[in-house]
């Protein structure tokens, strides 16, 4: 290609994303290849264009380089690219018009792989005539095929990537940048390494504080915002990248205080309650594969009925933008008449038993627990099932080793909470010290100012800082003067209850709490047949929590309507 000697050229470099530009097919790598190509061809590259964005958009990023080539003042003869997929991924529909713009101003498009040819053939040259339709490029078909292949490759890549992200989002994982209050973390799951959200060590405290204060309903939103700002809330710092070259950082943004509008947006975001609702979930709520920062109950109370999360008996979650009817609010709540509903399963199909009272011909109601499977009939009288449960509970015991283990776990949790209290105090103290330093720096600035207006603004800043210091000092005093809990008394009570389960379970007055304690005994729900005294040794009954053991029950154990005569525990647990 002797005719290309001494020609001026423009080099266009493109990567689809900033991450690809930094970690993958980087601009530096493409530049080295293009420079080597130009050196071999004797071409002088006058300017480089670097684009870090997709070439499949309607507005093609390469247009900027084409416009530069079209300007006669720049005296450009060649536009060099690495390959056609670096020029455009829009297929032949985009490739043809873009290339024709270059041809009309006498600029040839060249790739380093030689797919794009610069030679033209005139089919009427032997007759001495030339028409637009008689001149063509021998490589035009291969160029179009390569452009279409690039488009197909883009579709395949995006289908695999976006499709996988949509699928994992619907499974409860997180595929975006972590929202304020969270950090992202990859965990090994049965679906491979997947991303979940974990509480941010500092930001999470601000989010939780917003929900707690708003749930109390005693403060206006602007007052809540003021409190959270005094605790040190600042928006995240983010890099501002150049539009021409996104590898270059030209500034930073963020570090702003909380506003009422931003706080209200946080409060409405269901992901803080562990529920994700977005476009990729079909705008339907999905239970996240990670814990939220607040409970669903706290989320509902903080939103004051304007946004409400409910869960039905099947575990399906729904989000309402207004307070739902009482029939929905009360659905799935525990019924003191049938406290063990959903804690015991059917012996035939192993579905959780429900509870209701059927009316006989004489008008009398007969309460019973029954299966919800309409394919068979299974019904146990209410008193019979509850007496069986009471007899089963009487056979439980906890070994001393397991009691010590439970005590150790509780002590560790206590220490953790005490440390959280100390961290809160340190955070308040640190914020107070920061404000004092800020006030001192402001005073020092006033000393060198002569403008009355500037001094006035500085004095207002000092008053604002002093107000924040006063508020934080009161909060610190409240934390320090909280009445301490008698931990030793609590531990003694816990040990007693573990050693005397009948105090916790059998003699519990509240039937709902009794049923909840009963449910905590099991790793999986037992069937009614499993609970019968004659089946306690059954090999299939493996759902009991390992901290409990079953003792042999003597035949003299009597179960009465008025209560239970405790069974004597003999022999070793099994």
PyMOL commands that set and color helices and strands:
alter all, ss='L'
color gray80, all
select helices_A, chain A and resi 2-4+18-23+27-41+63-70+72-74+84-87+92-104+125-127+140-170+203-216+221-230+260-268+270-273+279-281+296-302+326-329+336-338+382-393+400-447+452-480+487-499+501-504+511-520+528-531+533-535
alter helices_A, ss='H'
color red, helices_A
select strands_A, chain A and resi 8-15+44-52+78-81+108-111+121-122+135-136+182-189+192-199+238-241+249-253+275-276+286-287+308-311+317-320+344-345+354-359+365-370+379-381+396-398+526-527+548-550
alter strands_A, ss='S'
color yellow, strands_A
deselect
rebuild
show_as cartoon
